[in-house]
Amino acid sequence: MKSTITSAGLWFFIAAILYAVISGLLQNGPLHVTMDTDATGSLVIQRHRDGHFYVEAQLNGQPATLLIDTGASTLAISEELADAAGLTRCRPQQSHTANGITNTCIASLDHLQIGPFALQKVQTSVLPRLSGQGLLGMNVLHQFRMEQEGETLRLTLRKGL
């Protein structure tokens, strides 16, 4: 009787671990961004299950998902996104990133649309081997008042910009 209970407990434990592993694997599906505009015209963004905030944007009309990164100096995008957005002219430069010094290319993005907000002539770093499509850096974020409350981030365009 005792061995049956021990055996049942062991199988329950194994099943619980398998369930946890499979559930974790299923959560790594496509990135789903939850953002909306409120009555005041602010963009309201919900934290993603990975703990980060993302926005859906248009770069010269090309859709992209950007990670909000207050540690990034500029809007930084992948080479693939730069090609899709039609960025053909850029100036080579070395940049200090979280992964060390890397060769980048600095370009001017004609049009950046984030929710209801449209920005023109945005300095953009094109990074080789960038994980994800891009990082929404401080050269864009400084144009907004950012308020975080719990799982919600609110971006409001600053007056006079």
C-alpha positions as CSV (number, residue, x, y, z in Angstrom):
1,M,0.0,0.0,0.0
2,K,2.8,2.4,0.9
3,S,4.6,1.7,-2.4
4,T,1.4,2.4,-4.3
5,I,1.0,5.8,-2.6
6,T,4.7,6.6,-3.2
7,S,4.4,5.5,-6.9
8,A,1.3,7.6,-7.4
9,G,3.0,10.6,-5.8
10,L,6.0,10.2,-8.1
11,W,3.8,10.0,-11.2
12,F,1.8,13.1,-10.0
13,F,5.1,15.0,-9.6
14,I,6.4,14.0,-13.0
15,A,3.0,15.0,-14.6
16,A,3.2,18.4,-12.9
17,I,6.7,19.0,-14.2
18,L,5.7,18.0,-17.7
19,Y,2.7,20.3,-17.6
20,A,4.9,23.2,-16.4
21,V,7.4,22.6,-19.2
22,I,4.8,22.2,-21.9
23,S,2.9,25.3,-20.7
24,G,6.1,27.3,-20.8
25,L,6.9,26.2,-24.3
26,L,3.4,27.1,-25.5
27,Q,3.8,30.7,-24.1
28,N,6.7,31.4,-26.4
29,G,4.3,31.8,-29.4
30,P,3.9,35.0,-31.4
31,L,4.4,38.3,-29.6
32,H,1.0,39.9,-28.8
33,V,1.0,43.6,-28.0
34,T,-1.9,45.1,-26.1
35,M,-2.1,48.9,-26.6
36,D,-4.9,51.4,-27.0
37,T,-5.6,55.1,-27.0
38,D,-7.6,56.5,-24.0
39,A,-10.0,59.5,-23.9
40,T,-7.1,61.9,-23.2
41,G,-5.2,60.8,-26.4
42,S,-2.5,58.9,-24.4
43,L,-1.3,55.6,-25.6
44,V,-2.0,52.9,-23.0
45,I,0.3,49.8,-23.2
46,Q,-0.1,46.6,-21.2
47,R,3.0,44.8,-20.0
48,H,3.7,41.6,-22.0
49,R,4.0,38.3,-20.1
50,D,7.8,38.4,-20.6
51,G,7.8,41.5,-18.3
52,H,8.6,44.1,-21.0
53,F,6.5,46.8,-22.8
54,Y,6.1,46.7,-26.6
55,V,4.4,48.9,-29.1
56,E,3.2,48.3,-32.6
57,A,4.6,50.9,-34.9
58,Q,4.9,51.8,-38.6
59,L,8.3,52.7,-39.9
60,N,7.9,54.4,-43.3
61,G,4.6,52.4,-43.5
62,Q,6.3,49.1,-42.6
63,P,4.7,47.4,-39.5
64,A,7.0,46.5,-36.7
65,T,6.9,45.5,-33.0
66,L,9.3,47.6,-30.9
67,L,10.5,46.9,-27.4
68,I,10.4,50.0,-25.2
69,D,14.0,50.4,-24.0
70,T,14.9,53.4,-21.8
71,G,18.5,52.2,-21.9
72,A,18.8,52.6,-25.6
73,S,19.9,56.1,-26.8
74,T,18.2,55.9,-30.2
75,L,15.5,54.0,-32.1
76,A,17.5,50.9,-33.0
77,I,16.2,48.4,-35.7
78,S,17.4,45.3,-37.3
79,E,19.0,45.3,-40.8
80,E,15.9,43.3,-42.1
81,L,13.5,46.0,-40.8
82,A,15.7,48.8,-42.2
83,D,15.6,47.1,-45.6
84,A,11.8,46.6,-45.4
85,A,11.3,50.3,-44.4
86,G,13.4,51.5,-47.3
87,L,16.4,52.9,-45.4
88,T,19.0,52.9,-48.1
89,R,21.4,55.7,-46.9
90,C,23.2,55.5,-43.6
91,R,26.4,56.6,-42.0
92,P,28.7,53.9,-40.5
93,Q,29.5,54.3,-36.8
94,Q,30.5,52.4,-33.7
95,S,28.0,52.2,-30.9
96,H,28.2,51.1,-27.3
97,T,25.5,48.6,-26.6
98,A,24.6,46.3,-23.7
99,N,26.7,43.6,-25.6
100,G,29.7,45.8,-26.0
101,I,30.9,47.9,-28.9
102,T,29.4,47.1,-32.3
103,N,29.4,48.5,-35.8
104,T,26.1,50.2,-36.6
105,C,24.8,52.4,-39.3
106,I,22.9,55.7,-38.5
107,A,20.0,56.7,-40.8
108,S,17.1,59.1,-40.8
109,L,13.7,57.4,-40.8
110,D,11.2,59.7,-42.6
111,H,8.1,58.6,-40.7
112,L,7.5,56.8,-37.4
113,Q,3.9,56.1,-36.4
114,I,3.2,54.8,-32.9
115,G,-0.6,54.6,-32.2
116,P,-2.0,58.1,-32.8
117,F,1.5,59.7,-32.8
118,A,3.4,60.5,-35.9
119,L,7.1,61.6,-35.8
120,Q,9.2,62.8,-38.7
121,K,12.9,62.5,-39.5
122,V,13.8,60.2,-36.6
123,Q,17.5,59.3,-36.1
124,T,17.7,55.5,-36.3
125,S,20.5,53.0,-35.6
126,V,20.6,50.0,-37.8
127,L,22.1,47.1,-35.8
128,P,23.5,43.9,-37.3
129,R,22.3,40.7,-35.4
130,L,19.7,42.6,-33.4
131,S,17.4,40.2,-31.6
132,G,13.8,41.2,-32.5
133,Q,12.7,43.9,-34.8
134,G,13.7,47.0,-32.8
135,L,14.1,49.0,-29.7
136,L,12.2,52.2,-29.1
137,G,15.0,54.3,-27.5
138,M,15.2,57.7,-25.7
139,N,15.5,59.9,-28.8
140,V,11.8,59.0,-29.3
141,L,10.7,58.4,-25.7
142,H,11.9,61.8,-24.5
143,Q,9.1,63.3,-26.6
144,F,6.6,61.6,-24.3
145,R,5.6,61.8,-20.7
146,M,5.8,58.2,-19.5
147,E,3.8,57.0,-16.5
148,Q,3.9,53.4,-15.3
149,E,1.3,52.1,-12.9
150,G,1.5,48.4,-12.2
151,E,1.2,46.5,-15.5
152,T,0.2,49.6,-17.5
153,L,2.5,52.1,-19.2
154,R,1.0,55.4,-20.5
155,L,2.7,57.5,-23.1
156,T,1.5,61.1,-23.6
157,L,3.0,63.4,-26.2
158,R,4.6,66.4,-24.5
159,K,3.2,69.8,-25.4
160,G,5.1,71.9,-27.8
161,L,6.9,69.1,-29.6
